[in-house]
């Protein structure tokens, strides 16, 4: 890897002058987007960031002070240990593809564009958060997430430029033209158009929406299209930190709330500058439910085709203890649906292949439940009787079978009017959001933290908590 190049890479860009020139032309447009739509503050300050310099499992990144516009966004594909063959679907045992098969061109392009569009969308959603950062440490973590999401955009743009010709180049340009929340040119997926106005939003987004990203990337990492598989495998290496930021951010918020409750013998921590657990629960209800929608319909012929053709597998597809039937031809998937004609919930079986979205979502839900268990352990440690819970998979859905009716967080069928009457109990209200914003003052002194959140247990990369992670 030549790290001195304008575009650091391990894909031998020098040997493909046409591709190199195309990406070098895209580079200034990307920087223009970053300066216009990236973080609104501290673009010229030095940030203690990690930068990918290798694809080795150990020592793949370096930590040093970097100004964000000078960050070395690069193109990195995970190594291939041996010759790959398709290991699921209809073509098990056939060789994987180094180029795009013509019959799957549109499907692969759609998968890559959809994934790629989420990356700049999240940067745009989070661009103002540094103005209310609860600590120097948290500000740095926000910027780390931002620069890596931008690098993930580079990863998808490389695939589009390399394998999809003019169509791919046009798609790459359009990713820089769409804007999160713009009424005329919004991001492709609705969740990436939702505003992220405060740090509780951000922590929930990183916990739930980025966790959806983990499972989508994991399923694409199984792809028979080897460049896509190698690209997404390396993206997962960076994605783990984003989940860490979200999950530990919520854990620290929950711990501080529990401490304030115990210190003041009151569940209402507003007078003491804390965020009440019921507000935290409503934020979780919102972001978890909208992130579930990202998995798509439970019964999906598109998902069945992606699996059959080897384009997109299940999470950890190669684990035959989890998936003994690599072709997914046997058995059915049993799940609950809402029958609009009868106005009630019913049980249904569908062929396993058509349930690929639901299977991926089930693995995601189990992962989310483990995070909630860790938060509830904190509440137990702080002698708090209250607990956090995940809402039902039926709650507040717009995509899939449960989007056709209204349900409360416990999954009980209710009328639309009843849902609206109880919305303030279920989801964040304007008053909730105004209160959360009111306690989120900017704290920049190294080692100091806002009152609504606890300090982390450890600093970054072995550094102490009072390290100057952002030089202001």
NORRAPE-V451975 format. One record per backbone hydrogen bond with DSSP energy under -0.5 kcal/mol. NH is the residue of the N-H (numbers start at 0). CO is the residue of the C=O. Records with the same first field share a line. If there is no record, write none. Layout:
NH = CO + CO
//
This chain:
1 = 8
2 = 0
4 = 1
7 = 5
9 = 74
14 = 11
15 = 12
19 = 15
20 = 16
21 = 17
22 = 18
23 = 19
24 = 20
25 = 21
26 = 22
27 = 23
28 = 24
29 = 25
30 = 26
31 = 27
32 = 28
33 = 29
34 = 30
35 = 31
36 = 32
37 = 33
39 = 126
44 = 41
45 = 470
46 = 65
47 = 468
48 = 46 + 63
50 = 61
52 = 59
53 = 59
61 = 50
63 = 48
65 = 46
67 = 44
68 = 42
69 = 66
70 = 67
72 = 70
74 = 7
75 = 73
77 = 229
80 = 78
85 = 93
88 = 325
89 = 307
90 = 87
91 = 88
92 = 85
93 = 90
95 = 83
96 = 223
100 = 98
103 = 100
104 = 101
107 = 103
108 = 104
109 = 105
110 = 106
111 = 107
112 = 108
113 = 109
114 = 110
115 = 111
116 = 112
117 = 113 + 114
118 = 114 + 115
119 = 115
120 = 116
121 = 117
122 = 118
123 = 119
124 = 120
125 = 121
126 = 123
128 = 125
130 = 127
131 = 128
132 = 129
138 = 134
139 = 135
140 = 136
141 = 137
142 = 138
143 = 139
144 = 140
145 = 141
146 = 142
147 = 143
148 = 144
149 = 145
150 = 146
151 = 147
152 = 148
153 = 149
154 = 150
155 = 151
156 = 152
157 = 153
158 = 154
159 = 155
160 = 156
161 = 157
162 = 158
163 = 159
166 = 163
167 = 163
168 = 164
169 = 165
170 = 166
171 = 167
172 = 168
173 = 169
174 = 170
175 = 171 + 172
176 = 172 + 173
177 = 173
178 = 184
181 = 178
191 = 188
192 = 189
193 = 190
195 = 124
196 = 194
201 = 197
202 = 198
203 = 199
204 = 200
205 = 201
206 = 202
207 = 203
208 = 203 + 204
209 = 204
211 = 207
212 = 208
213 = 209
214 = 210
215 = 211
216 = 212
217 = 213
218 = 214
219 = 215
220 = 216
221 = 218
222 = 219
223 = 309
225 = 96 + 223
227 = 224
228 = 224
229 = 225
230 = 226
231 = 227
232 = 228
233 = 229
234 = 230
235 = 231
236 = 232 + 233
237 = 233
238 = 234
239 = 235
240 = 237
241 = 237
242 = 238
243 = 239
244 = 240
245 = 241
246 = 242
247 = 243
248 = 244
249 = 245
250 = 246
251 = 247
252 = 248
253 = 249
254 = 250
255 = 251
256 = 252
257 = 253
258 = 254
259 = 255
260 = 256
261 = 257
262 = 258
263 = 259
264 = 260
265 = 260
268 = 266
271 = 268
272 = 269
273 = 268
275 = 273
278 = 275
279 = 275
280 = 276
281 = 277
282 = 278
283 = 279
284 = 280
285 = 281
286 = 282
287 = 283
288 = 284
289 = 285
290 = 286
291 = 287
292 = 288
293 = 290
294 = 291
295 = 292
299 = 297 + 353
303 = 299
304 = 300
305 = 301
306 = 302
307 = 303
308 = 304
309 = 306
310 = 305
311 = 305
312 = 218
316 = 313
318 = 315
319 = 317
321 = 318
322 = 318
325 = 323
327 = 324
332 = 349
333 = 331
334 = 347
336 = 345
338 = 336 + 343
339 = 337
342 = 338
343 = 338
345 = 336
347 = 334
349 = 332
351 = 330
353 = 350
354 = 350 + 351
355 = 352
357 = 297
358 = 354
359 = 355
360 = 356
361 = 357
362 = 358
363 = 359
364 = 360
365 = 361
366 = 362
367 = 363
368 = 364
369 = 365
370 = 366
371 = 367
372 = 368
373 = 369
374 = 370
375 = 371
376 = 372
377 = 373
378 = 374
379 = 375
380 = 376
381 = 377
382 = 379
383 = 378
391 = 408
394 = 391
395 = 406
396 = 393
402 = 399
403 = 400
404 = 401
405 = 413
407 = 411
410 = 407
413 = 405
418 = 414
419 = 415
420 = 416
421 = 417
422 = 419
424 = 421
425 = 421 + 422
426 = 422
427 = 281
432 = 428
433 = 429
434 = 430
435 = 431
436 = 432
437 = 433
438 = 434 + 435
439 = 435 + 436
440 = 438
442 = 132
446 = 464
447 = 444
449 = 133
452 = 449
453 = 251
462 = 459
466 = 463
468 = 466
470 = 45
471 = 469
//
